[in-house]
Amino acid sequence: MDLEARMTPQVTAGRMDVRWDMSYKSLQRFGSPGFFPEGSILSLEGVVKASGAWNGQLEPRGDKTQGQLVPGTYLDLPEGLTDGAALDRSGTIRFEPAGLSLKFTPAEGDVKVNSDDSTDIQYTGSWQWDYTAAKYDDYQKDIRWTEGLDATAKLAFLGTKVSYIGRREQDLSKIRVKIDGQEVTSGLVEPGKDSSGNPMTGTKSQEVLWTSPQLDYGPHTIEIINTESKRAYLDAFQVFISDVPEPPEHDKATCTMQNDPGAIDVTVPGGTTTPTDDPTNTNSPDPSNTNTDDPNNPNPNNPDPDDDNDVDSHATVGGDFVRVVTPTTTTTATTTVTPRSTGPTATKYYRAQVANTPSGGVETGVAPDEDRPPYSLMAGGMALVMGTAGGGLLLRRRRAEHAGGAQ
C-alpha cells in the first residue's frame, strides 16, 4: 500500500517550518486492527533531515481522531503534519525527506459486537438466526441460537476485557468459555439460572452471562462452547479497552520512500542585504519606486520568472521579506539569488502581513502582478511516495455498509 506526501518547507524571519500533506495513492487503505469505540487516534510522524545553516532533524507530526471502528474499516489520515524550529543564522538550508511512521492509539471504552456479525465471529456447528424485535429486547433486535452439542462461536479482538451477552431462561444448556484457548475461570456458565443461582421462570434479554478478568492489551480470542444438546444463545460480545498510553508493535507501521524526490534548498541571506521600509531604499515595495519590476517596462537586468534557468527549488529570505521560486523538478541543484543593497534589483519583494507564518502554510503577502508567477512564504513542495514496510495495521478495502459488526 502506498501513501503520497507533499513536503513544503517555509521560512520566515527567525523561524522555519515544514509541512507534509498526506493522501492515499490508491483504493487500498490502512484499516482498523479491531473493534474500538469512537475517539481512537491515528498518528503519523515524518522525518526531515536539515543540513547547512541549520543542522538537525525535524519531525512533522499529525493526529486524526477516528469514529467507531470495526476490523478493516478505513482509517482517516491527518490533514497535515507540521514541525518547526527557530532560525538565527544566515546561509543555505537543505531539506531532505526520510521515512514515515504510523501509530494507532485505541480509545478507552467499550464496543459491542453483534451476533449477526458472521464475518468476525466464527461459528462452527448448527447455528440459527432470529429477528426478535416483536417479542424480545435483544441487542440490535436479533439473536443467534443453537441446540447442537459442541457448537462454538469464537471472536478475535484487541482489548483488555470481554463479556459474553445472551439470554437467561428456563432449561438452557450450560456453556464453557475460553480465553485464548484456555478456561480462565472455574465452572460452566448456566444461563438457565438467574444471577442468584435460582432456576429461571421467564426470559431476560441482553444479560451479561460472563466477563473475563483484566487482560493485557493486545490480541485475544473468546470462545463459547455448547456443552449439551439443548438450546444456547449468543446475543453479542462486548469488548473493553482500558487506557493504553503507548500501543505495542502490532498497532504500528513503518513507511519508507519508494521514489527519490531529491531535496529543497532555501537560502537565508545576512542582514546587510535585508530590505527596509525606508522609502528611499530602491528595493522597497513602494509602487512609486521606479526601480521595482514593472511588467510593462521590462528591465534587461531582471531575470524573467518564467525563464527555464530559474532555480528548481530555492527561496531567498531577508528580514520579513521572502522570494520563492517554485520548483518544476525534484533536482537538488541550486543557485543563490541575493538582493542588491543599491541600484537595480533582480528580485521583487512583498512584505509579509505577519512576522511569523502560523504552522500550516497559509500564504501571505501582497498578490503580485497577474502575469507573474505567485510569490508566497512557501518553498515549492515535492511529492514523495511512501510504502508500508511492516506493522500490524490491517490493509483492507472498506466493508460494505450492510455488513454486520459493532453498532
PEMOPE-V933314 format. One record per residue. N is the residue number from 0. RES is the residue in one small letter. SS is DSSP state (alpha for helix, beta for strand, coil for the rest). PSI is psi as a letter, one per 20 degrees, with the letter a starting at -180 (* if undefined). BURIAL is # if it has 16 or more other ideal C-beta (glycine too) atoms within 10 Angstrom, else .. Layout:
BEGIN
n,res,ss,psi,burial
N,RES,SS,PSI,BURIAL
N,RES,SS,PSI,BURIAL
END
This chain:
BEGIN
n,res,ss,psi,burial
0,m,coil,q,#
1,d,beta,q,.
2,l,beta,q,#
3,e,beta,p,#
4,a,beta,q,#
5,r,beta,o,#
6,m,beta,p,#
7,t,beta,o,#
8,p,beta,q,#
9,q,beta,q,#
10,v,beta,p,#
11,t,beta,r,#
12,a,coil,o,#
13,g,coil,j,.
14,r,beta,q,#
15,m,beta,q,#
16,d,beta,q,#
17,v,beta,p,#
18,r,beta,p,#
19,w,beta,p,#
20,d,beta,p,#
21,m,beta,q,#
22,s,beta,q,.
23,y,beta,q,#
24,k,coil,i,.
25,s,coil,a,.
26,l,coil,i,.
27,q,coil,p,.
28,r,beta,r,#
29,f,beta,p,#
30,g,beta,q,#
31,s,coil,p,#
32,p,coil,j,#
33,g,coil,a,#
34,f,coil,p,#
35,f,beta,q,#
36,p,coil,r,#
37,e,coil,q,.
38,g,coil,i,.
39,s,coil,q,#
40,i,beta,p,#
41,l,beta,p,#
42,s,beta,p,#
43,l,beta,p,#
44,e,beta,o,#
45,g,beta,r,#
46,v,beta,p,.
47,v,beta,p,#
48,k,beta,p,.
49,a,beta,p,#
50,s,beta,r,.
51,g,beta,c,.
52,a,coil,h,#
53,w,coil,p,#
54,n,coil,p,.
55,g,beta,b,.
56,q,beta,p,.
57,l,beta,q,#
58,e,coil,m,.
59,p,coil,p,#
60,r,beta,q,#
61,g,beta,q,#
62,d,beta,q,.
63,k,beta,p,.
64,t,beta,p,.
65,q,coil,q,#
66,g,coil,a,.
67,q,coil,p,#
68,l,beta,q,#
69,v,coil,r,#
70,p,coil,p,#
71,g,coil,i,#
72,t,coil,q,#
73,y,beta,q,#
74,l,coil,p,#
75,d,coil,p,.
76,l,coil,q,#
77,p,coil,q,#
78,e,coil,h,.
79,g,coil,q,#
80,l,beta,p,#
81,t,beta,q,#
82,d,beta,q,#
83,g,beta,r,#
84,a,beta,q,.
85,a,beta,q,.
86,l,coil,o,#
87,d,coil,k,.
88,r,coil,r,.
89,s,coil,r,#
90,g,beta,a,.
91,t,beta,p,#
92,i,beta,p,#
93,r,beta,p,#
94,f,beta,p,#
95,e,beta,p,#
96,p,beta,q,#
97,a,beta,c,.
98,g,beta,a,.
99,l,beta,p,#
100,s,beta,q,#
101,l,beta,q,#
102,k,beta,p,#
103,f,beta,o,#
104,t,beta,o,#
105,p,coil,q,#
106,a,coil,q,#
107,e,coil,p,.
108,g,beta,b,.
109,d,beta,r,#
110,v,beta,q,#
111,k,beta,p,#
112,v,beta,o,#
113,n,beta,q,#
114,s,coil,i,#
115,d,coil,i,#
116,d,coil,n,#
117,s,coil,i,.
118,t,coil,g,.
119,d,coil,h,#
120,i,beta,p,#
121,q,beta,p,.
122,y,beta,p,#
123,t,beta,q,.
124,g,coil,a,.
125,s,coil,o,.
126,w,coil,q,#
127,q,beta,q,.
128,w,beta,p,.
129,d,beta,p,.
130,y,beta,p,.
131,t,coil,j,#
132,a,coil,h,.
133,a,coil,h,.
134,k,coil,h,.
135,y,coil,q,#
136,d,coil,l,.
137,d,coil,q,#
138,y,alpha,p,#
139,q,alpha,j,#
140,k,alpha,k,.
141,d,beta,r,#
142,i,beta,q,#
143,r,beta,q,#
144,w,beta,q,#
145,t,beta,q,#
146,e,coil,j,#
147,g,coil,p,#
148,l,coil,p,.
149,d,coil,j,.
150,a,coil,p,#
151,t,beta,q,#
152,a,beta,p,#
153,k,beta,p,#
154,l,beta,p,#
155,a,beta,p,#
156,f,beta,r,#
157,l,beta,p,#
158,g,beta,a,#
159,t,coil,i,#
160,k,beta,q,#
161,v,beta,q,#
162,s,beta,q,#
163,y,beta,p,#
164,i,beta,p,#
165,g,beta,b,#
166,r,beta,q,#
167,r,beta,p,#
168,e,coil,r,#
169,q,coil,p,.
170,d,coil,l,.
171,l,coil,r,#
172,s,coil,q,#
173,k,beta,q,#
174,i,beta,p,#
175,r,beta,p,.
176,v,beta,p,#
177,k,beta,q,.
178,i,beta,p,#
179,d,coil,k,.
180,g,coil,j,.
181,q,beta,q,.
182,e,coil,p,.
183,v,coil,i,.
184,t,coil,q,.
185,s,coil,q,.
186,g,coil,r,.
187,l,coil,q,#
188,v,beta,p,#
189,e,beta,n,#
190,p,coil,i,#
191,g,coil,j,#
192,k,beta,q,.
193,d,coil,a,.
194,s,coil,i,.
195,s,coil,i,.
196,g,coil,j,.
197,n,coil,q,.
198,p,beta,q,.
199,m,coil,q,#
200,t,coil,i,.
201,g,coil,b,.
202,t,coil,p,.
203,k,beta,p,.
204,s,beta,r,#
205,q,beta,l,#
206,e,beta,p,#
207,v,beta,o,.
208,l,beta,h,#
209,w,beta,q,#
210,t,beta,p,.
211,s,coil,r,#
212,p,coil,r,.
213,q,coil,p,.
214,l,coil,q,#
215,d,coil,q,.
216,y,coil,p,#
217,g,beta,a,.
218,p,beta,p,.
219,h,beta,r,#
220,t,beta,q,.
221,i,beta,p,#
222,e,beta,p,#
223,i,beta,q,#
224,i,beta,p,#
225,n,beta,p,#
226,t,coil,i,#
227,e,coil,r,.
228,s,coil,l,.
229,k,coil,r,.
230,r,coil,p,#
231,a,beta,q,#
232,y,beta,q,#
233,l,beta,o,#
234,d,coil,g,#
235,a,beta,r,#
236,f,beta,q,#
237,q,beta,o,#
238,v,beta,p,#
239,f,beta,q,#
240,i,beta,o,#
241,s,coil,r,.
242,d,coil,p,.
243,v,coil,n,#
244,p,coil,h,.
245,e,coil,o,.
246,p,coil,q,#
247,p,coil,r,.
248,e,alpha,h,.
249,h,alpha,i,.
250,d,alpha,k,#
251,k,beta,r,#
252,a,beta,q,#
253,t,beta,p,.
254,c,beta,q,#
255,t,beta,q,.
256,m,beta,p,.
257,q,coil,i,.
258,n,coil,r,.
259,d,coil,n,.
260,p,coil,i,#
261,g,coil,b,#
262,a,coil,r,#
263,i,beta,p,#
264,d,beta,p,#
265,v,beta,p,#
266,t,beta,p,#
267,v,beta,o,#
268,p,coil,r,#
269,g,coil,r,.
270,g,alpha,h,.
271,t,alpha,i,.
272,t,alpha,j,#
273,t,coil,p,#
274,p,coil,q,#
275,t,coil,a,.
276,d,coil,i,.
277,d,coil,o,.
278,p,coil,i,.
279,t,coil,i,.
280,n,coil,p,.
281,t,coil,i,#
282,n,coil,j,#
283,s,coil,q,#
284,p,coil,j,#
285,d,coil,o,.
286,p,coil,i,.
287,s,coil,i,.
288,n,coil,p,.
289,t,coil,i,.
290,n,coil,i,#
291,t,coil,r,#
292,d,coil,p,#
293,d,coil,o,.
294,p,coil,h,.
295,n,coil,i,.
296,n,coil,m,.
297,p,coil,q,.
298,n,coil,p,.
299,p,coil,i,.
300,n,coil,i,.
301,n,coil,p,.
302,p,coil,p,.
303,d,coil,p,.
304,p,coil,h,#
305,d,coil,i,.
306,d,coil,p,.
307,d,coil,i,.
308,n,coil,i,.
309,d,coil,q,#
310,v,coil,q,#
311,d,coil,h,#
312,s,coil,n,#
313,h,beta,q,#
314,a,beta,q,#
315,t,beta,p,#
316,v,beta,p,#
317,g,beta,o,#
318,g,coil,c,#
319,d,coil,j,#
320,f,beta,q,#
321,v,beta,p,#
322,r,beta,p,#
323,v,beta,p,#
324,v,beta,o,#
325,t,coil,p,#
326,p,coil,q,#
327,t,coil,i,.
328,t,coil,a,.
329,t,coil,k,#
330,t,coil,q,.
331,t,coil,i,#
332,a,coil,p,.
333,t,coil,q,#
334,t,coil,p,.
335,t,coil,p,.
336,v,coil,o,#
337,t,coil,p,.
338,p,coil,q,#
339,r,coil,q,.
340,s,coil,h,.
341,t,coil,r,.
342,g,coil,a,.
343,p,coil,q,.
344,t,coil,q,#
345,a,coil,j,.
346,t,coil,p,#
347,k,coil,p,#
348,y,coil,q,#
349,y,coil,p,#
350,r,beta,p,.
351,a,coil,q,#
352,q,coil,i,.
353,v,coil,q,.
354,a,coil,h,.
355,n,coil,p,.
356,t,coil,p,#
357,p,coil,q,.
358,s,coil,q,#
359,g,coil,i,.
360,g,coil,k,#
361,v,coil,p,.
362,e,coil,q,.
363,t,coil,r,#
364,g,coil,r,#
365,v,coil,p,.
366,a,coil,p,.
367,p,coil,r,#
368,d,coil,q,.
369,e,coil,h,.
370,d,coil,j,.
371,r,coil,q,.
372,p,coil,q,.
373,p,coil,q,.
374,y,coil,q,#
375,s,coil,a,#
376,l,coil,j,#
377,m,beta,p,#
378,a,coil,q,#
379,g,coil,p,#
380,g,coil,r,#
381,m,beta,q,#
382,a,beta,p,.
383,l,beta,q,#
384,v,beta,p,.
385,m,beta,p,#
386,g,beta,p,.
387,t,beta,q,#
388,a,beta,l,.
389,g,beta,r,.
390,g,beta,r,#
391,g,coil,j,.
392,l,coil,p,#
393,l,beta,q,#
394,l,beta,o,.
395,r,beta,r,.
396,r,coil,q,.
397,r,coil,p,.
398,r,coil,q,#
399,a,coil,q,.
400,e,coil,h,.
401,h,coil,i,.
402,a,coil,q,.
403,g,coil,r,#
404,g,coil,a,#
405,a,beta,q,#
406,q,coil,*,.
END
